[in-house]
Amino acid sequence: MAKRESAAAIAELIGRISLRTRQNMATVMDSVDLAGLTPHQARILGWIEANEASGLIQRDIADVMGTRAASVSSLLQLLERDGWIERRADPSDSRRKTLHTTTKGRAQVKRFESDIWAGSSPQLDTFTEAEADDLRRLLAKLDQELAG
């Protein structure tokens, strides 16, 4: 198979896997206790928790959501007001406010991640441990390349 055809086939497979994973996750999310958060808020909280060490700012959330920073302002204000996240002055630039999950937020993320993955775990048991490691490594490499 030519490299271009191979790339197209890989992109198609990733798209289908992504769609199926989102569909499965949506079904499972209906039965998960999100502690009053909407599924959208829960996903953003989880994303903040997973990436906060990199010094996330409001613009990063907007980039992930594909919207403007002003559009996520009210979402972040609600998460902050309800004690799920906090904003801290960036040590290298006091004008920047970085986003961090609170103890309450981290505990909730761990709870709903556990519930979600228990009900919607990818069917990787057909892979050997080495194959799963290779797949994870290759997908991470592709993710980095696509991120630019």
Summary of the structure (lengths in Angstrom):
residues: 148
radius of gyration: 17.8
end to end distance: 25.9
largest distance: 54.1
contacts: 355
relative contact order: 0.12
helix: 68%
strand: 10%
